[in-house]
Amino acid sequence: MSQGDYLFTSESVSEGHPDKVADRISDAVVDAYMTLDPQSRVGAETLVTTNCIVMAGEVRGPETLDASRLEEIARSCVRDIGYEQDGFHWKNARVEVLIHSQSADIARGVDAAGNKSEGAGDQGIMFGYACRETDVLMPAPIHYSHAILRSLAEARHSGAEPGLGPDSKSQVTLRYENGKPVRATSVVVSTQHAEDLSQDDVRDIVRPHVENVLPEGWMCPEEEFYVNPTGRFVIGGPDSDCGLTGRKIIVDTYGGSSPHGGGAFSGKDPSKVDRSAAYAARYLARNVVAAELAEKCVIQIAYAIGVAKPLSVYVHTYGTGKVDEGKLAGALTEVMDLSPRGIRDHLRLDKPIYARTAAYGHFGRAPDGDGGFSWEREDLVEDVKAALT
């Protein structure tokens, strides 16, 4: 097999997956604080297990968001996802709130004061990626994995498929020829279902949600189409598996097609560069590819806690670039202020726009009118081109 011919696989998990339930609650906490005070600082973590939700972390924001209100937020998230099971029910689950005030030492390092600019909320490296494999400039395997589960979730929420449960996973393997995806070689979908549905019933429900998502002619062979390969998936969600915030970082980003800095997004306010700088890096990479300066592009940005200026900006175009990568990196720092405050202002991140990101990926989504997914805009194309002249 030549270097450009290979198989590549990515997976997605639904909003009802235990880790995603945790992400949703943590991001809803961020939204609640951002609604009341856009300058709030939030680091919220959630654990979910059998009829139990534990919320922890540290915050700096309005005291009106007390334990009672935070418990209401958690229950609302679980209700919206659709859990009303004996082992995990939005109304009956025990909720423990252990969220407390932010460390004064962290606040001192991050806050702007005197001649000191607002610093990064932590050290670390963040990556952004874009490529020409789909119309949203995302890698095809993760894009279709997300789309399959979104389609199933829409059918469940609408009532069209009442036999489906909230917990599900997908996995799509694509064949690449000369570096481009051409068809699926296997598809795996595991979905929670009602006890009275047979495995053949579940397979028949799932099939159109796969066939309608994949491009025409891309469906895998029948013997490589796996639906609930364990044979039964009635008990699901946090009743069957403990969930934690931040455990699905590859699902949240590029499905393994790009490097990852290691930091999770959910539960973090945008002063934390784990989140905001990863959004900025995706934004810049998408605009580079949209400007036809490269077929694929990865960007790395590095920070030190308490320091506003990025330590480095690295651009790699995998041999597809039309301009020098060093020059391109310089142009990107000209068109966007990559300090934590600069990113928040440019992408308008000081808004309650985060709970919607908790499932089906943070990237490749359509920008919302209220500023959600602002990092998916392609409004820097002309500015990047101009900076290169």
C-alpha positions in Angstrom: 0.0 0.0 0.0 1.4 3.4 -1.0 1.9 6.2 1.6 -1.3 7.8 0.4 -3.4 4.7 0.7 -4.6 3.7 4.2 -7.5 3.2 6.6 -8.2 5.7 9.3 -10.8 5.4 12.1 -12.5 7.9 14.5 -15.2 7.5 17.1 -17.9 9.7 18.6 -20.1 9.3 21.7 -23.6 10.7 22.2 -24.8 13.3 24.7 -26.0 10.4 26.8 -22.6 8.8 27.2 -21.6 9.1 30.9 -18.6 11.3 30.1 -20.7 13.5 28.0 -23.4 13.8 30.7 -20.6 15.1 32.9 -19.3 17.5 30.3 -22.8 18.8 29.8 -23.3 19.6 33.4 -19.9 21.2 33.8 -20.5 23.4 30.7 -23.9 24.4 32.0 -22.2 25.6 35.1 -19.9 27.7 33.0 -22.9 29.2 31.1 -24.7 30.0 34.4 -21.8 32.0 35.7 -21.1 33.7 32.3 -24.8 34.7 32.1 -24.6 36.6 35.4 -21.0 37.9 35.1 -19.0 37.5 31.9 -15.8 37.9 34.0 -16.5 34.9 36.1 -13.8 32.3 36.6 -14.9 28.7 36.5 -13.2 25.3 36.7 -16.1 22.9 37.1 -15.7 19.1 37.2 -18.5 16.5 37.4 -18.7 12.8 38.2 -21.8 10.8 37.4 -22.6 7.2 38.4 -25.6 5.1 39.4 -28.2 7.7 40.6 -25.5 10.0 41.8 -24.0 13.3 40.5 -21.0 14.9 42.2 -20.0 18.5 41.2 -16.7 19.8 42.2 -14.2 22.5 41.3 -13.5 26.2 41.9 -15.2 29.4 40.8 -15.1 33.1 41.2 -18.4 34.7 40.4 -21.8 35.7 41.7 -22.7 34.1 45.1 -26.3 33.8 43.9 -25.3 30.6 42.2 -25.4 28.6 45.4 -25.5 24.8 45.9 -29.2 24.7 45.4 -29.1 26.5 42.1 -26.2 24.4 40.9 -28.1 21.2 41.8 -31.1 22.5 39.7 -28.7 23.0 36.8 -27.4 19.4 37.0 -30.9 18.0 37.1 -32.0 20.1 34.2 -29.1 18.8 32.1 -29.9 15.2 32.8 -33.6 15.8 32.1 -32.8 17.5 28.7 -30.6 14.5 27.7 -33.4 12.2 28.5 -32.5 10.1 31.5 -35.5 8.7 33.4 -34.2 5.3 34.2 -34.4 3.5 37.5 -30.6 3.6 37.8 -30.2 7.2 36.7 -33.1 9.6 36.8 -33.0 13.4 36.7 -35.4 13.8 39.5 -34.2 11.0 41.9 -30.4 11.1 41.5 -28.5 12.3 44.6 -26.6 15.5 43.8 -23.6 16.5 45.9 -22.2 20.0 45.3 -18.5 20.5 46.3 -17.7 23.6 44.2 -15.8 26.2 46.2 -14.0 29.6 45.7 -11.0 29.9 43.4 -7.5 29.8 44.8 -6.2 33.3 45.5 -2.8 32.3 44.1 -4.3 31.4 40.7 -6.3 34.6 40.7 -3.2 36.6 41.4 -1.3 35.1 38.4 -4.2 35.4 35.9 -5.8 38.7 36.7 -4.7 42.0 35.1 -3.3 44.4 37.6 -1.3 47.7 37.3 1.0 47.3 34.3 0.4 43.5 34.1 -1.9 42.2 31.4 -4.3 39.4 32.0 -2.3 36.1 31.9 -3.0 32.7 30.7 -5.1 30.6 33.1 -2.6 27.7 32.9 0.5 26.6 31.0 0.2 24.3 28.1 0.1 23.6 24.4 -3.0 23.8 22.3 -3.6 22.6 18.7 -6.0 23.6 15.9 -6.5 21.7 12.7 -8.4 22.1 9.4 -8.4 20.1 6.1 -10.3 19.8 2.9 -11.9 16.4 3.5 -15.4 17.9 4.2 -17.2 21.1 3.5 -16.8 22.1 7.1 -13.0 21.6 6.8 -12.9 18.7 9.3 -11.5 15.2 9.0 -14.1 13.0 7.4 -14.0 10.0 9.9 -14.9 12.2 13.0 -17.3 14.3 11.0 -19.4 11.3 9.9 -19.1 9.6 13.3 -20.6 12.8 14.9 -23.3 13.1 12.2 -24.5 9.5 12.7 -25.1 10.1 16.5 -26.7 13.5 16.0 -29.1 11.9 13.5 -30.0 9.2 16.1 -30.4 11.8 18.8 -32.7 13.9 16.7 -34.9 10.9 16.0 -35.0 10.0 19.7 -35.8 13.6 20.9 -38.5 14.0 18.3 -40.3 10.8 19.2 -39.7 9.3 15.8 -37.6 6.5 17.5 -38.9 6.1 21.0 -37.1 2.8 21.4 -33.7 4.4 21.5 -32.0 5.4 24.7 -29.7 8.3 25.3 -26.4 6.4 25.5 -24.7 5.6 22.2 -21.3 5.4 20.4 -20.2 5.3 16.8 -17.0 4.5 15.0 -16.3 5.0 11.3 -13.3 3.6 9.3 -12.6 5.2 6.0 -10.4 4.1 3.2 -8.1 6.8 1.8 -6.6 6.6 -1.7 -3.9 9.1 -2.6 -4.6 10.8 0.7 -8.3 11.4 0.1 -11.2 9.5 1.7 -13.2 7.5 -0.8 -15.5 5.1 1.2 -16.3 3.5 4.5 -14.8 0.0 5.1 -16.6 -0.5 8.5 -19.1 1.3 10.7 -19.8 0.5 14.3 -22.8 1.8 16.2 -23.8 0.8 19.7 -27.0 2.4 21.0 -29.0 1.9 24.1 -32.5 0.6 23.4 -35.7 -0.5 24.9 -35.8 -4.1 26.3 -38.5 -5.2 23.9 -36.4 -4.4 20.8 -34.5 -7.3 19.2 -31.1 -6.8 17.8 -32.5 -7.0 14.3 -35.0 -4.2 15.2 -32.1 -2.0 16.4 -30.1 -2.7 13.3 -33.0 -1.7 11.1 -33.5 1.6 13.1 -29.8 2.5 12.9 -29.2 1.7 9.2 -30.8 4.7 7.6 -29.1 7.0 10.0 -25.8 5.7 8.7 -26.7 5.5 5.0 -28.2 9.0 5.0 -25.1 10.5 6.6 -22.4 8.9 4.5 -21.9 10.2 0.9 -23.6 8.2 -1.8 -21.7 5.0 -2.5 -19.7 5.2 0.7 -21.7 2.6 2.8 -19.5 -0.2 4.1 -20.0 -3.9 3.2 -22.9 -5.5 5.1 -20.5 -7.8 7.0 -18.6 -4.8 8.2 -21.7 -3.0 9.5 -21.7 -3.6 13.3 -24.7 -2.6 15.4 -24.6 -3.4 19.1 -21.9 -6.1 18.6 -22.3 -7.2 22.3 -25.8 -8.3 21.5 -27.7 -6.2 24.0 -27.5 -2.6 25.3 -30.5 -1.9 27.6 -28.6 -0.7 30.7 -26.8 2.4 29.7 -25.5 5.8 30.8 -24.1 6.5 34.2 -26.0 3.5 35.6 -23.7 1.2 33.6 -20.4 3.2 33.6 -19.0 6.1 35.6 -18.6 9.4 33.7 -16.1 12.2 34.3 -15.7 15.6 32.8 -12.9 15.9 30.2 -12.3 12.2 29.3 -13.3 12.5 25.6 -10.8 15.0 24.4 -10.1 13.3 21.0 -13.9 12.9 20.4 -14.2 16.6 21.2 -11.5 17.7 18.6 -10.3 15.9 15.5 -10.8 12.2 16.1 -7.0 11.5 16.2 -6.3 13.2 12.9 -4.3 16.0 14.6 -2.1 16.3 17.6 -3.7 17.2 20.9 -2.2 19.2 23.7 -3.9 17.1 26.4 -6.2 19.7 28.0 -9.9 19.2 28.1 -12.4 22.0 27.3 -15.6 21.4 29.2 -16.1 23.1 32.6 -13.6 25.8 31.9 -14.3 29.5 31.4 -12.6 31.2 28.4 -9.8 32.7 30.4 -8.4 29.2 30.5 -6.3 28.7 27.3 -6.9 25.0 27.3 -10.2 26.0 25.9 -9.9 29.5 24.3 -6.6 29.0 22.6 -7.7 25.6 21.2 -10.6 27.5 19.7 -8.3 30.2 18.4 -6.0 27.7 16.8 -8.9 26.0 15.0 -10.2 29.4 13.9 -6.8 30.3 12.4 -6.3 26.9 10.8 -9.8 27.0 9.3 -9.1 30.4 7.8 -5.8 29.3 6.4 -7.4 26.4 4.6 -10.4 28.5 3.5 -8.0 31.0 2.0 -6.6 28.2 -0.1 -3.2 28.7 1.4 -3.0 24.9 2.2 -5.0 21.7 1.9 -4.5 20.9 5.5 -3.0 22.9 8.4 -2.2 22.3 12.0 -1.3 25.2 14.4 0.2 24.9 17.9 0.2 27.7 20.4 2.0 27.5 23.8 1.5 29.5 27.0 2.8 29.9 30.5 0.4 30.5 33.4 0.1 34.2 34.3 1.8 35.3 31.0 -0.2 37.0 28.4 2.0 36.6 25.3 2.1 33.2 23.7 5.5 31.5 24.0 5.3 30.1 20.5 3.1 29.8 17.4 3.9 26.9 15.1 2.3 26.2 11.7 2.6 23.0 9.7 0.9 22.4 6.4 2.0 18.8 5.6 3.6 19.8 2.3 0.4 21.3 1.0 1.2 24.9 1.8 1.5 27.6 -0.8 3.5 30.0 1.4 6.4 29.6 3.8 5.2 28.2 7.1 7.3 30.6 9.2 5.9 33.6 7.3 2.4 32.3 7.7 2.9 32.0 11.4 4.0 35.6 11.5 1.0 36.7 9.5 -1.4 34.9 11.8 0.0 36.7 14.9 -0.5 40.0 13.0 -4.2 39.4 12.2 -5.2 38.1 15.7 -4.1 39.0 19.2 -3.4 35.6 20.8 -3.2 36.8 24.3 -6.0 35.3 26.5 -7.8 38.7 26.5 -7.3 39.1 22.8 -8.8 35.7 22.0 -11.8 36.3 24.2 -12.5 39.6 22.7 -11.9 38.6 19.1 -14.1 35.4 19.3 -16.5 37.0 21.8 -16.2 34.2 24.2 -17.5 35.9 27.3 -21.0 34.6 26.7 -23.1 31.6 27.8 -22.3 29.5 24.7 -20.7 26.4 26.1 -23.3 23.8 27.0 -24.1 23.3 23.3 -20.5 22.3 22.7 -20.5 19.4 25.2 -21.5 16.7 22.6 -20.9 16.0 18.9 -17.7 17.9 18.8 -16.5 21.5 19.4 -15.4 21.9 15.8 -17.0 21.7 12.4 -20.2 23.2 13.7 -22.2 26.1 12.1 -21.6 29.5 13.9 -24.7 30.6 15.8 -26.2 34.0 15.7 -25.6 34.6 19.4 -21.9 34.0 19.1 -21.8 30.2 19.6 -19.1 28.4 17.6 -17.6 31.8 16.6 -14.3 30.0 16.0 -15.9 28.4 13.0 -16.2 31.7 11.1 -14.1 32.2 8.0 -13.9 36.0 8.3 -10.1 36.2 8.5 -9.5 35.0 5.0 -8.8 38.3 3.4 -6.8 39.6 6.4 -4.5 36.6 6.3 -3.9 37.0 2.6 -3.2 40.7 3.1 -0.7 40.1 5.9 1.3 37.8 3.6 1.8 40.5 0.9 
